[in-house]
Amino acid sequence: MSATTLRKLIVPAVVLGVVLVIVAIVYFVEPAHSLPSFFPGHVSASSSEASHHHTKHGIAAIVVALACFAFAWFQSGPKTSGA
């Protein structure tokens, strides 16, 4: 991929990072039965894991968000000139 193509991915990477931080917060705060139904780990209220918090899902979302932010950071740096 060329440098200009990668520079176009800065804004989507930051937006995806912010969304993933929000998803991580939801995983940390809400028990499994209160998660939105489209989230992995959602269970019914009558399940034995209904009060379980999906901490590992939240950690994974934070790690991927940090990777998105790091990508955006490195792509927003100054352009290097050819030798």
PDB file of N, CA, C and O in Angstrom, chain B, residues numbered from 101:
ATOM      1  N   MET B 101       0.847  -1.177   0.000  1.00  0.00           N
ATOM      2  CA  MET B 101       0.000   0.000   0.000  1.00  0.00           C
ATOM      3  C   MET B 101       0.890   1.237   0.000  1.00  0.00           C
ATOM      4  O   MET B 101       1.951   1.261   0.624  1.00  0.00           O
ATOM      5  N   SER B 102       0.442   2.244  -0.701  1.00  0.00           N
ATOM      6  CA  SER B 102       1.225   3.475  -0.743  1.00  0.00           C
ATOM      7  C   SER B 102       0.992   4.306   0.514  1.00  0.00           C
ATOM      8  O   SER B 102       0.061   4.057   1.280  1.00  0.00           O
ATOM      9  N   ALA B 103       1.858   5.298   0.710  1.00  0.00           N
ATOM     10  CA  ALA B 103       1.768   6.142   1.905  1.00  0.00           C
ATOM     11  C   ALA B 103       0.481   6.955   1.912  1.00  0.00           C
ATOM     12  O   ALA B 103      -0.097   7.172   2.977  1.00  0.00           O
ATOM     13  N   THR B 104       0.015   7.412   0.745  1.00  0.00           N
ATOM     14  CA  THR B 104      -1.215   8.205   0.714  1.00  0.00           C
ATOM     15  C   THR B 104      -2.430   7.346   1.030  1.00  0.00           C
ATOM     16  O   THR B 104      -3.390   7.823   1.635  1.00  0.00           O
ATOM     17  N   THR B 105      -2.392   6.082   0.622  1.00  0.00           N
ATOM     18  CA  THR B 105      -3.495   5.174   0.944  1.00  0.00           C
ATOM     19  C   THR B 105      -3.571   4.937   2.448  1.00  0.00           C
ATOM     20  O   THR B 105      -4.658   4.914   3.025  1.00  0.00           O
ATOM     21  N   LEU B 106      -2.406   4.760   3.083  1.00  0.00           N
ATOM     22  CA  LEU B 106      -2.388   4.541   4.524  1.00  0.00           C
ATOM     23  C   LEU B 106      -2.792   5.795   5.285  1.00  0.00           C
ATOM     24  O   LEU B 106      -3.397   5.690   6.351  1.00  0.00           O
ATOM     25  N   ARG B 107      -2.474   6.982   4.767  1.00  0.00           N
ATOM     26  CA  ARG B 107      -2.861   8.227   5.426  1.00  0.00           C
ATOM     27  C   ARG B 107      -4.384   8.398   5.419  1.00  0.00           C
ATOM     28  O   ARG B 107      -4.941   9.025   6.320  1.00  0.00           O
ATOM     29  N   LYS B 108      -5.045   7.850   4.422  1.00  0.00           N
ATOM     30  CA  LYS B 108      -6.508   7.938   4.361  1.00  0.00           C
ATOM     31  C   LYS B 108      -7.176   7.080   5.430  1.00  0.00           C
ATOM     32  O   LYS B 108      -8.367   7.238   5.697  1.00  0.00           O
ATOM     33  N   LEU B 109      -6.427   6.183   6.036  1.00  0.00           N
ATOM     34  CA  LEU B 109      -6.977   5.287   7.053  1.00  0.00           C
ATOM     35  C   LEU B 109      -6.854   5.847   8.463  1.00  0.00           C
ATOM     36  O   LEU B 109      -7.266   5.185   9.416  1.00  0.00           O
ATOM     37  N   ILE B 110      -6.301   7.043   8.626  1.00  0.00           N
ATOM     38  CA  ILE B 110      -6.104   7.605   9.959  1.00  0.00           C
ATOM     39  C   ILE B 110      -7.443   7.858  10.646  1.00  0.00           C
ATOM     40  O   ILE B 110      -7.649   7.415  11.777  1.00  0.00           O
ATOM     41  N   VAL B 111      -8.349   8.558   9.984  1.00  0.00           N
ATOM     42  CA  VAL B 111      -9.639   8.898  10.598  1.00  0.00           C
ATOM     43  C   VAL B 111     -10.459   7.639  10.911  1.00  0.00           C
ATOM     44  O   VAL B 111     -10.983   7.525  12.019  1.00  0.00           O
ATOM     45  N   PRO B 112     -10.587   6.687   9.970  1.00  0.00           N
ATOM     46  CA  PRO B 112     -11.323   5.464  10.338  1.00  0.00           C
ATOM     47  C   PRO B 112     -10.675   4.694  11.493  1.00  0.00           C
ATOM     48  O   PRO B 112     -11.383   4.093  12.301  1.00  0.00           O
ATOM     49  N   ALA B 113      -9.359   4.703  11.581  1.00  0.00           N
ATOM     50  CA  ALA B 113      -8.687   4.006  12.682  1.00  0.00           C
ATOM     51  C   ALA B 113      -9.005   4.666  14.017  1.00  0.00           C
ATOM     52  O   ALA B 113      -9.232   3.977  15.012  1.00  0.00           O
ATOM     53  N   VAL B 114      -9.024   5.990  14.045  1.00  0.00           N
ATOM     54  CA  VAL B 114      -9.347   6.702  15.288  1.00  0.00           C
ATOM     55  C   VAL B 114     -10.806   6.465  15.667  1.00  0.00           C
ATOM     56  O   VAL B 114     -11.112   6.239  16.838  1.00  0.00           O
ATOM     57  N   VAL B 115     -11.701   6.516  14.693  1.00  0.00           N
ATOM     58  CA  VAL B 115     -13.122   6.281  14.964  1.00  0.00           C
ATOM     59  C   VAL B 115     -13.334   4.861  15.486  1.00  0.00           C
ATOM     60  O   VAL B 115     -14.071   4.657  16.450  1.00  0.00           O
ATOM     61  N   LEU B 116     -12.694   3.885  14.855  1.00  0.00           N
ATOM     62  CA  LEU B 116     -12.806   2.502  15.318  1.00  0.00           C
ATOM     63  C   LEU B 116     -12.235   2.349  16.729  1.00  0.00           C
ATOM     64  O   LEU B 116     -12.787   1.611  17.546  1.00  0.00           O
ATOM     65  N   GLY B 117     -11.141   3.038  17.012  1.00  0.00           N
ATOM     66  CA  GLY B 117     -10.568   2.994  18.350  1.00  0.00           C
ATOM     67  C   GLY B 117     -11.513   3.537  19.401  1.00  0.00           C
ATOM     68  O   GLY B 117     -11.648   2.956  20.478  1.00  0.00           O
ATOM     69  N   VAL B 118     -12.173   4.654  19.096  1.00  0.00           N
ATOM     70  CA  VAL B 118     -13.130   5.243  20.043  1.00  0.00           C
ATOM     71  C   VAL B 118     -14.308   4.304  20.260  1.00  0.00           C
ATOM     72  O   VAL B 118     -14.750   4.114  21.393  1.00  0.00           O
ATOM     73  N   VAL B 119     -14.818   3.716  19.185  1.00  0.00           N
ATOM     74  CA  VAL B 119     -15.937   2.774  19.303  1.00  0.00           C
ATOM     75  C   VAL B 119     -15.534   1.573  20.161  1.00  0.00           C
ATOM     76  O   VAL B 119     -16.317   1.108  20.989  1.00  0.00           O
ATOM     77  N   LEU B 120     -14.328   1.080  19.963  1.00  0.00           N
ATOM     78  CA  LEU B 120     -13.876  -0.070  20.754  1.00  0.00           C
ATOM     79  C   LEU B 120     -13.674   0.279  22.218  1.00  0.00           C
ATOM     80  O   LEU B 120     -13.884  -0.575  23.080  1.00  0.00           O
ATOM     81  N   VAL B 121     -13.276   1.496  22.523  1.00  0.00           N
ATOM     82  CA  VAL B 121     -13.176   1.916  23.924  1.00  0.00           C
ATOM     83  C   VAL B 121     -14.568   1.926  24.555  1.00  0.00           C
ATOM     84  O   VAL B 121     -14.735   1.506  25.700  1.00  0.00           O
ATOM     85  N   ILE B 122     -15.557   2.400  23.816  1.00  0.00           N
ATOM     86  CA  ILE B 122     -16.939   2.405  24.316  1.00  0.00           C
ATOM     87  C   ILE B 122     -17.431   0.973  24.536  1.00  0.00           C
ATOM     88  O   ILE B 122     -18.074   0.682  25.544  1.00  0.00           O
ATOM     89  N   VAL B 123     -17.128   0.086  23.594  1.00  0.00           N
ATOM     90  CA  VAL B 123     -17.508  -1.324  23.732  1.00  0.00           C
ATOM     91  C   VAL B 123     -16.844  -1.933  24.970  1.00  0.00           C
ATOM     92  O   VAL B 123     -17.481  -2.684  25.707  1.00  0.00           O
ATOM     93  N   ALA B 124     -15.577  -1.615  25.198  1.00  0.00           N
ATOM     94  CA  ALA B 124     -14.881  -2.134  26.375  1.00  0.00           C
ATOM     95  C   ALA B 124     -15.533  -1.649  27.665  1.00  0.00           C
ATOM     96  O   ALA B 124     -15.671  -2.415  28.619  1.00  0.00           O
ATOM     97  N   ILE B 125     -15.930  -0.388  27.696  1.00  0.00           N
ATOM     98  CA  ILE B 125     -16.603   0.148  28.881  1.00  0.00           C
ATOM     99  C   ILE B 125     -17.909  -0.598  29.139  1.00  0.00           C
ATOM    100  O   ILE B 125     -18.236  -0.911  30.283  1.00  0.00           O
ATOM    101  N   VAL B 126     -18.656  -0.881  28.064  1.00  0.00           N
ATOM    102  CA  VAL B 126     -19.914  -1.630  28.211  1.00  0.00           C
ATOM    103  C   VAL B 126     -19.630  -3.015  28.788  1.00  0.00           C
ATOM    104  O   VAL B 126     -20.348  -3.473  29.676  1.00  0.00           O
ATOM    105  N   TYR B 127     -18.591  -3.683  28.291  1.00  0.00           N
ATOM    106  CA  TYR B 127     -18.250  -5.005  28.816  1.00  0.00           C
ATOM    107  C   TYR B 127     -17.856  -4.942  30.284  1.00  0.00           C
ATOM    108  O   TYR B 127     -18.202  -5.847  31.043  1.00  0.00           O
ATOM    109  N   PHE B 128     -17.146  -3.907  30.707  1.00  0.00           N
ATOM    110  CA  PHE B 128     -16.722  -3.801  32.099  1.00  0.00           C
ATOM    111  C   PHE B 128     -17.880  -3.454  33.034  1.00  0.00           C
ATOM    112  O   PHE B 128     -17.892  -3.888  34.186  1.00  0.00           O
ATOM    113  N   VAL B 129     -18.843  -2.684  32.556  1.00  0.00           N
ATOM    114  CA  VAL B 129     -19.897  -2.150  33.419  1.00  0.00           C
ATOM    115  C   VAL B 129     -21.129  -3.052  33.481  1.00  0.00           C
ATOM    116  O   VAL B 129     -21.702  -3.233  34.556  1.00  0.00           O
ATOM    117  N   GLU B 130     -21.538  -3.610  32.366  1.00  0.00           N
ATOM    118  CA  GLU B 130     -22.791  -4.356  32.292  1.00  0.00           C
ATOM    119  C   GLU B 130     -22.578  -5.849  32.538  1.00  0.00           C
ATOM    120  O   GLU B 130     -21.605  -6.418  32.042  1.00  0.00           O
ATOM    121  N   PRO B 131     -23.462  -6.487  33.288  1.00  0.00           N
ATOM    122  CA  PRO B 131     -23.385  -7.950  33.412  1.00  0.00           C
ATOM    123  C   PRO B 131     -23.847  -8.603  32.099  1.00  0.00           C
ATOM    124  O   PRO B 131     -24.412  -7.937  31.231  1.00  0.00           O
ATOM    125  N   ALA B 132     -23.603  -9.888  31.971  1.00  0.00           N
ATOM    126  CA  ALA B 132     -23.847 -10.590  30.706  1.00  0.00           C
ATOM    127  C   ALA B 132     -25.299 -10.498  30.246  1.00  0.00           C
ATOM    128  O   ALA B 132     -25.549 -10.407  29.045  1.00  0.00           O
ATOM    129  N   HIS B 133     -26.253 -10.521  31.156  1.00  0.00           N
ATOM    130  CA  HIS B 133     -27.653 -10.480  30.726  1.00  0.00           C
ATOM    131  C   HIS B 133     -28.091  -9.074  30.298  1.00  0.00           C
ATOM    132  O   HIS B 133     -29.126  -8.927  29.648  1.00  0.00           O
ATOM    133  N   SER B 134     -27.323  -8.044  30.649  1.00  0.00           N
ATOM    134  CA  SER B 134     -27.675  -6.683  30.269  1.00  0.00           C
ATOM    135  C   SER B 134     -26.950  -6.209  29.012  1.00  0.00           C
ATOM    136  O   SER B 134     -27.192  -5.097  28.542  1.00  0.00           O
ATOM    137  N   LEU B 135     -26.070  -7.035  28.469  1.00  0.00           N
ATOM    138  CA  LEU B 135     -25.381  -6.658  27.244  1.00  0.00           C
ATOM    139  C   LEU B 135     -26.380  -6.592  26.092  1.00  0.00           C
ATOM    140  O   LEU B 135     -27.374  -7.317  26.094  1.00  0.00           O
ATOM    141  N   PRO B 136     -26.124  -5.730  25.111  1.00  0.00           N
ATOM    142  CA  PRO B 136     -26.975  -5.756  23.913  1.00  0.00           C
ATOM    143  C   PRO B 136     -26.919  -7.146  23.270  1.00  0.00           C
ATOM    144  O   PRO B 136     -25.899  -7.831  23.349  1.00  0.00           O
ATOM    145  N   SER B 137     -28.002  -7.551  22.646  1.00  0.00           N
ATOM    146  CA  SER B 137     -28.090  -8.923  22.138  1.00  0.00           C
ATOM    147  C   SER B 137     -27.090  -9.218  21.027  1.00  0.00           C
ATOM    148  O   SER B 137     -26.801 -10.387  20.773  1.00  0.00           O
ATOM    149  N   PHE B 138     -26.555  -8.210  20.359  1.00  0.00           N
ATOM    150  CA  PHE B 138     -25.598  -8.449  19.284  1.00  0.00           C
ATOM    151  C   PHE B 138     -24.158  -8.522  19.796  1.00  0.00           C
ATOM    152  O   PHE B 138     -23.247  -8.776  19.007  1.00  0.00           O
ATOM    153  N   PHE B 139     -23.928  -8.307  21.091  1.00  0.00           N
ATOM    154  CA  PHE B 139     -22.596  -8.423  21.678  1.00  0.00           C
ATOM    155  C   PHE B 139     -22.297  -9.892  21.958  1.00  0.00           C
ATOM    156  O   PHE B 139     -23.157 -10.601  22.480  1.00  0.00           O
ATOM    157  N   PRO B 140     -21.093 -10.367  21.622  1.00  0.00           N
ATOM    158  CA  PRO B 140     -20.717 -11.720  22.034  1.00  0.00           C
ATOM    159  C   PRO B 140     -20.698 -11.824  23.554  1.00  0.00           C
ATOM    160  O   PRO B 140     -20.171 -10.935  24.223  1.00  0.00           O
ATOM    161  N   GLY B 141     -21.253 -12.870  24.099  1.00  0.00           N
ATOM    162  CA  GLY B 141     -21.291 -13.069  25.535  1.00  0.00           C
ATOM    163  C   GLY B 141     -22.633 -12.749  26.161  1.00  0.00           C
ATOM    164  O   GLY B 141     -22.818 -12.938  27.363  1.00  0.00           O
ATOM    165  N   HIS B 142     -23.586 -12.261  25.350  1.00  0.00           N
ATOM    166  CA  HIS B 142     -24.919 -11.980  25.880  1.00  0.00           C
ATOM    167  C   HIS B 142     -25.600 -13.297  26.243  1.00  0.00           C
ATOM    168  O   HIS B 142     -25.568 -14.257  25.474  1.00  0.00           O
ATOM    169  N   VAL B 143     -26.216 -13.328  27.424  1.00  0.00           N
ATOM    170  CA  VAL B 143     -26.965 -14.509  27.862  1.00  0.00           C
ATOM    171  C   VAL B 143     -28.321 -14.044  28.378  1.00  0.00           C
ATOM    172  O   VAL B 143     -28.523 -12.857  28.633  1.00  0.00           O
ATOM    173  N   SER B 144     -29.242 -14.982  28.529  1.00  0.00           N
ATOM    174  CA  SER B 144     -30.555 -14.635  29.056  1.00  0.00           C
ATOM    175  C   SER B 144     -30.466 -14.397  30.562  1.00  0.00           C
ATOM    176  O   SER B 144     -29.517 -14.834  31.214  1.00  0.00           O
ATOM    177  N   ALA B 145     -31.440 -13.718  31.094  1.00  0.00           N
ATOM    178  CA  ALA B 145     -31.448 -13.384  32.522  1.00  0.00           C
ATOM    179  C   ALA B 145     -31.575 -14.628  33.394  1.00  0.00           C
ATOM    180  O   ALA B 145     -31.170 -14.610  34.556  1.00  0.00           O
ATOM    181  N   SER B 146     -32.129 -15.701  32.854  1.00  0.00           N
ATOM    182  CA  SER B 146     -32.303 -16.919  33.652  1.00  0.00           C
ATOM    183  C   SER B 146     -31.070 -17.823  33.609  1.00  0.00           C
ATOM    184  O   SER B 146     -31.053 -18.861  34.271  1.00  0.00           O
ATOM    185  N   SER B 147     -30.059 -17.459  32.861  1.00  0.00           N
ATOM    186  CA  SER B 147     -28.855 -18.269  32.751  1.00  0.00           C
ATOM    187  C   SER B 147     -28.040 -18.208  34.040  1.00  0.00           C
ATOM    188  O   SER B 147     -28.156 -17.259  34.816  1.00  0.00           O
ATOM    189  N   SER B 148     -27.221 -19.225  34.258  1.00  0.00           N
ATOM    190  CA  SER B 148     -26.387 -19.247  35.464  1.00  0.00           C
ATOM    191  C   SER B 148     -25.266 -18.206  35.389  1.00  0.00           C
ATOM    192  O   SER B 148     -24.708 -17.833  36.420  1.00  0.00           O
ATOM    193  N   GLU B 149     -24.929 -17.732  34.185  1.00  0.00           N
ATOM    194  CA  GLU B 149     -23.886 -16.726  34.003  1.00  0.00           C
ATOM    195  C   GLU B 149     -24.463 -15.326  33.829  1.00  0.00           C
ATOM    196  O   GLU B 149     -23.786 -14.446  33.297  1.00  0.00           O
ATOM    197  N   ALA B 150     -25.684 -15.109  34.261  1.00  0.00           N
ATOM    198  CA  ALA B 150     -26.357 -13.832  34.018  1.00  0.00           C
ATOM    199  C   ALA B 150     -25.665 -12.660  34.708  1.00  0.00           C
ATOM    200  O   ALA B 150     -25.678 -11.549  34.179  1.00  0.00           O
ATOM    201  N   SER B 151     -25.074 -12.876  35.853  1.00  0.00           N
ATOM    202  CA  SER B 151     -24.434 -11.772  36.566  1.00  0.00           C
ATOM    203  C   SER B 151     -22.935 -11.692  36.302  1.00  0.00           C
ATOM    204  O   SER B 151     -22.233 -10.912  36.945  1.00  0.00           O
ATOM    205  N   HIS B 152     -22.443 -12.489  35.366  1.00  0.00           N
ATOM    206  CA  HIS B 152     -21.026 -12.531  35.032  1.00  0.00           C
ATOM    207  C   HIS B 152     -20.640 -11.331  34.165  1.00  0.00           C
ATOM    208  O   HIS B 152     -21.368 -10.974  33.239  1.00  0.00           O
ATOM    209  N   HIS B 153     -19.502 -10.713  34.461  1.00  0.00           N
ATOM    210  CA  HIS B 153     -18.971  -9.628  33.633  1.00  0.00           C
ATOM    211  C   HIS B 153     -17.907 -10.211  32.713  1.00  0.00           C
ATOM    212  O   HIS B 153     -17.093 -11.028  33.144  1.00  0.00           O
ATOM    213  N   HIS B 154     -17.908  -9.798  31.452  1.00  0.00           N
ATOM    214  CA  HIS B 154     -16.957 -10.320  30.477  1.00  0.00           C
ATOM    215  C   HIS B 154     -15.717  -9.434  30.436  1.00  0.00           C
ATOM    216  O   HIS B 154     -15.538  -8.636  29.516  1.00  0.00           O
ATOM    217  N   THR B 155     -14.877  -9.585  31.431  1.00  0.00           N
ATOM    218  CA  THR B 155     -13.682  -8.761  31.565  1.00  0.00           C
ATOM    219  C   THR B 155     -12.698  -9.023  30.425  1.00  0.00           C
ATOM    220  O   THR B 155     -12.080  -8.085  29.920  1.00  0.00           O
ATOM    221  N   LYS B 156     -12.547 -10.261  30.020  1.00  0.00           N
ATOM    222  CA  LYS B 156     -11.601 -10.582  28.942  1.00  0.00           C
ATOM    223  C   LYS B 156     -12.036  -9.957  27.624  1.00  0.00           C
ATOM    224  O   LYS B 156     -11.193  -9.516  26.843  1.00  0.00           O
ATOM    225  N   HIS B 157     -13.335  -9.915  27.369  1.00  0.00           N
ATOM    226  CA  HIS B 157     -13.820  -9.244  26.168  1.00  0.00           C
ATOM    227  C   HIS B 157     -13.470  -7.754  26.219  1.00  0.00           C
ATOM    228  O   HIS B 157     -13.062  -7.173  25.214  1.00  0.00           O
ATOM    229  N   GLY B 158     -13.630  -7.147  27.383  1.00  0.00           N
ATOM    230  CA  GLY B 158     -13.296  -5.739  27.546  1.00  0.00           C
ATOM    231  C   GLY B 158     -11.819  -5.474  27.356  1.00  0.00           C
ATOM    232  O   GLY B 158     -11.438  -4.492  26.718  1.00  0.00           O
ATOM    233  N   ILE B 159     -10.983  -6.342  27.904  1.00  0.00           N
ATOM    234  CA  ILE B 159      -9.534  -6.189  27.736  1.00  0.00           C
ATOM    235  C   ILE B 159      -9.148  -6.333  26.269  1.00  0.00           C
ATOM    236  O   ILE B 159      -8.320  -5.573  25.768  1.00  0.00           O
ATOM    237  N   ALA B 160      -9.736  -7.293  25.585  1.00  0.00           N
ATOM    238  CA  ALA B 160      -9.445  -7.482  24.166  1.00  0.00           C
ATOM    239  C   ALA B 160      -9.851  -6.241  23.355  1.00  0.00           C
ATOM    240  O   ALA B 160      -9.129  -5.830  22.447  1.00  0.00           O
ATOM    241  N   ALA B 161     -10.994  -5.653  23.681  1.00  0.00           N
ATOM    242  CA  ALA B 161     -11.437  -4.449  22.972  1.00  0.00           C
ATOM    243  C   ALA B 161     -10.487  -3.291  23.222  1.00  0.00           C
ATOM    244  O   ALA B 161     -10.208  -2.517  22.306  1.00  0.00           O
ATOM    245  N   ILE B 162      -9.981  -3.155  24.447  1.00  0.00           N
ATOM    246  CA  ILE B 162      -9.021  -2.095  24.763  1.00  0.00           C
ATOM    247  C   ILE B 162      -7.717  -2.305  23.998  1.00  0.00           C
ATOM    248  O   ILE B 162      -7.137  -1.344  23.492  1.00  0.00           O
ATOM    249  N   VAL B 163      -7.250  -3.549  23.909  1.00  0.00           N
ATOM    250  CA  VAL B 163      -5.989  -3.837  23.203  1.00  0.00           C
ATOM    251  C   VAL B 163      -6.121  -3.491  21.721  1.00  0.00           C
ATOM    252  O   VAL B 163      -5.216  -2.883  21.149  1.00  0.00           O
ATOM    253  N   VAL B 164      -7.219  -3.866  21.102  1.00  0.00           N
ATOM    254  CA  VAL B 164      -7.415  -3.560  19.683  1.00  0.00           C
ATOM    255  C   VAL B 164      -7.584  -2.051  19.487  1.00  0.00           C
ATOM    256  O   VAL B 164      -7.108  -1.508  18.490  1.00  0.00           O
ATOM    257  N   ALA B 165      -8.252  -1.366  20.419  1.00  0.00           N
ATOM    258  CA  ALA B 165      -8.386   0.090  20.331  1.00  0.00           C
ATOM    259  C   ALA B 165      -7.017   0.755  20.410  1.00  0.00           C
ATOM    260  O   ALA B 165      -6.739   1.687  19.657  1.00  0.00           O
ATOM    261  N   LEU B 166      -6.165   0.288  21.310  1.00  0.00           N
ATOM    262  CA  LEU B 166      -4.816   0.846  21.412  1.00  0.00           C
ATOM    263  C   LEU B 166      -4.019   0.600  20.139  1.00  0.00           C
ATOM    264  O   LEU B 166      -3.231   1.453  19.729  1.00  0.00           O
ATOM    265  N   ALA B 167      -4.214  -0.552  19.510  1.00  0.00           N
ATOM    266  CA  ALA B 167      -3.540  -0.830  18.237  1.00  0.00           C
ATOM    267  C   ALA B 167      -4.023   0.129  17.150  1.00  0.00           C
ATOM    268  O   ALA B 167      -3.225   0.588  16.333  1.00  0.00           O
ATOM    269  N   CYS B 168      -5.305   0.432  17.133  1.00  0.00           N
ATOM    270  CA  CYS B 168      -5.843   1.400  16.161  1.00  0.00           C
ATOM    271  C   CYS B 168      -5.264   2.793  16.399  1.00  0.00           C
ATOM    272  O   CYS B 168      -4.891   3.487  15.454  1.00  0.00           O
ATOM    273  N   PHE B 169      -5.192   3.194  17.666  1.00  0.00           N
ATOM    274  CA  PHE B 169      -4.625   4.503  17.982  1.00  0.00           C
ATOM    275  C   PHE B 169      -3.138   4.563  17.623  1.00  0.00           C
ATOM    276  O   PHE B 169      -2.668   5.585  17.124  1.00  0.00           O
ATOM    277  N   ALA B 170      -2.399   3.486  17.870  1.00  0.00           N
ATOM    278  CA  ALA B 170      -0.979   3.452  17.522  1.00  0.00           C
ATOM    279  C   ALA B 170      -0.792   3.544  16.011  1.00  0.00           C
ATOM    280  O   ALA B 170       0.093   4.257  15.539  1.00  0.00           O
ATOM    281  N   PHE B 171      -1.617   2.831  15.251  1.00  0.00           N
ATOM    282  CA  PHE B 171      -1.551   2.908  13.793  1.00  0.00           C
ATOM    283  C   PHE B 171      -1.792   4.338  13.323  1.00  0.00           C
ATOM    284  O   PHE B 171      -1.049   4.849  12.486  1.00  0.00           O
ATOM    285  N   ALA B 172      -2.824   4.983  13.855  1.00  0.00           N
ATOM    286  CA  ALA B 172      -3.133   6.351  13.460  1.00  0.00           C
ATOM    287  C   ALA B 172      -1.995   7.299  13.845  1.00  0.00           C
ATOM    288  O   ALA B 172      -1.664   8.212  13.088  1.00  0.00           O
ATOM    289  N   TRP B 173      -1.401   7.085  15.009  1.00  0.00           N
ATOM    290  CA  TRP B 173      -0.294   7.928  15.473  1.00  0.00           C
ATOM    291  C   TRP B 173       0.891   7.846  14.509  1.00  0.00           C
ATOM    292  O   TRP B 173       1.441   8.867  14.097  1.00  0.00           O
ATOM    293  N   PHE B 174       1.276   6.618  14.158  1.00  0.00           N
ATOM    294  CA  PHE B 174       2.444   6.458  13.293  1.00  0.00           C
ATOM    295  C   PHE B 174       2.182   6.913  11.864  1.00  0.00           C
ATOM    296  O   PHE B 174       3.107   7.358  11.184  1.00  0.00           O
ATOM    297  N   GLN B 175       0.950   6.811  11.400  1.00  0.00           N
ATOM    298  CA  GLN B 175       0.647   7.258  10.043  1.00  0.00           C
ATOM    299  C   GLN B 175       0.510   8.767   9.946  1.00  0.00           C
ATOM    300  O   GLN B 175       0.615   9.320   8.852  1.00  0.00           O
ATOM    301  N   SER B 176       0.280   9.445  11.059  1.00  0.00           N
ATOM    302  CA  SER B 176       0.108  10.889  11.026  1.00  0.00           C
ATOM    303  C   SER B 176       1.436  11.628  11.161  1.00  0.00           C
ATOM    304  O   SER B 176       1.456  12.858  11.130  1.00  0.00           O
ATOM    305  N   GLY B 177       2.531  10.916  11.307  1.00  0.00           N
ATOM    306  CA  GLY B 177       3.843  11.536  11.446  1.00  0.00           C
ATOM    307  C   GLY B 177       4.285  12.182  10.135  1.00  0.00           C
ATOM    308  O   GLY B 177       3.599  12.065   9.120  1.00  0.00           O
ATOM    309  N   PRO B 178       5.423  12.858  10.158  1.00  0.00           N
ATOM    310  CA  PRO B 178       5.902  13.517   8.946  1.00  0.00           C
ATOM    311  C   PRO B 178       6.260  12.516   7.857  1.00  0.00           C
ATOM    312  O   PRO B 178       6.704  11.401   8.133  1.00  0.00           O
ATOM    313  N   LYS B 179       6.058  12.937   6.623  1.00  0.00           N
ATOM    314  CA  LYS B 179       6.403  12.080   5.500  1.00  0.00           C
ATOM    315  C   LYS B 179       7.915  12.016   5.374  1.00  0.00           C
ATOM    316  O   LYS B 179       8.605  13.024   5.522  1.00  0.00           O
ATOM    317  N   THR B 180       8.419  10.827   5.102  1.00  0.00           N
ATOM    318  CA  THR B 180       9.856  10.691   4.894  1.00  0.00           C
ATOM    319  C   THR B 180      10.171  10.885   3.421  1.00  0.00           C
ATOM    320  O   THR B 180       9.428  10.423   2.554  1.00  0.00           O
ATOM    321  N   SER B 181      11.248  11.556   3.144  1.00  0.00           N
ATOM    322  CA  SER B 181      11.628  11.774   1.745  1.00  0.00           C
ATOM    323  C   SER B 181      12.506  10.621   1.284  1.00  0.00           C
ATOM    324  O   SER B 181      13.246  10.034   2.074  1.00  0.00           O
ATOM    325  N   GLY B 182      12.418  10.311   0.022  1.00  0.00           N
ATOM    326  CA  GLY B 182      13.215   9.229  -0.548  1.00  0.00           C
ATOM    327  C   GLY B 182      14.689   9.605  -0.601  1.00  0.00           C
ATOM    328  O   GLY B 182      15.022  10.785  -0.714  1.00  0.00           O
ATOM    329  N   ALA B 183      15.567   8.625  -0.521  1.00  0.00           N
ATOM    330  CA  ALA B 183      17.003   8.894  -0.513  1.00  0.00           C
ATOM    331  C   ALA B 183      17.521   9.164  -1.893  1.00  0.00           C
ATOM    332  O   ALA B 183      18.714   9.410  -2.067  1.00  0.00           O
TER     333      ALA B 183
END
